[in-house]
Amino acid sequence: MATAATLSLDSRQRQMDWLLEQICLAGQLTTPMYEDAKAKYEAVGDFLAAPDSELALFQPEVSPQGSMSLGTTNRGAGW
């Protein structure tokens, strides 16, 4: 049987979990921000792979790395 202290602790834990989740979600890039970043990655890749590029011979591919590929981006300061 759960005691009042246990119920209170469970409730507080759920509140903290919810709060931390909200903080993490608020720091993520919005969908338009993500799409903008993705478009810029693709534009750089297209530029480097263009037929008139000196690098075209190497068939360069540019793709998101790190937090973009893991889905753990953050907006950074000033957003």
C-alpha positions as a printed Julia matrix, in Angstrom:
79×3 Matrix{Float64}:
  0.0    0.0     0.0
  1.4    3.42   -0.96
  1.83   6.05    1.66
  1.0    9.73    1.29
  4.74  10.51    1.13
  5.18   8.04   -1.73
  2.24   9.48   -3.65
  3.55  12.97   -3.11
  7.01  11.96   -4.33
  5.53  10.23   -7.41
  3.48  13.34   -8.19
  6.49  15.6    -7.78
  8.57  13.29   -9.97
  5.92  13.41  -12.71
  5.82  17.21  -12.45
  9.61  17.43  -12.72
  9.64  15.03  -15.67
  6.99  17.11  -17.42
  8.84  20.36  -16.7
 12.15  19.01  -18.0
 10.43  17.7   -21.11
  8.87  21.12  -21.76
 12.27  22.82  -21.33
 13.85  20.4   -23.82
 11.03  20.87  -26.33
 11.23  24.66  -26.03
 14.93  24.54  -26.88
 14.49  22.46  -30.03
 14.51  24.0   -33.47
 11.04  24.69  -34.81
 10.0   22.86  -37.97
 10.63  25.95  -40.15
 14.07  26.42  -38.55
 14.93  22.78  -39.19
 13.71  22.94  -42.79
 15.75  26.12  -43.35
 18.89  24.47  -42.01
 18.24  21.37  -44.13
 17.77  23.52  -47.25
 21.09  25.24  -46.56
 22.91  21.91  -46.19
 21.41  20.79  -49.48
 22.32  24.07  -51.22
 25.96  23.71  -50.15
 25.97  20.12  -51.42
 24.43  21.16  -54.73
 26.98  23.97  -55.12
 29.92  21.67  -54.45
 28.6   18.94  -56.76
 27.63  21.29  -59.61
 29.11  20.29  -62.99
 31.26  23.45  -63.11
 32.65  22.88  -59.61
 36.25  21.75  -59.3
 35.02  19.27  -56.71
 32.31  17.69  -58.9
 34.77  14.96  -59.92
 34.72  13.72  -56.32
 30.9   13.61  -56.19
 30.68  15.45  -52.86
 27.7   14.86  -50.63
 26.8   17.16  -47.77
 24.48  15.9   -45.08
 23.56  16.92  -41.55
 25.89  15.76  -38.83
 25.85  15.73  -35.06
 22.75  17.12  -33.42
 20.95  17.58  -36.74
 21.25  13.9   -37.62
 20.48  12.82  -34.05
 17.46  15.1   -33.74
 18.89  16.83  -30.68
 19.31  20.33  -32.03
 18.94  23.4   -29.88
 18.13  26.95  -30.79
 21.07  28.51  -28.99
 21.15  31.9   -27.35
 18.93  34.69  -28.57
 15.98  32.65  -29.83
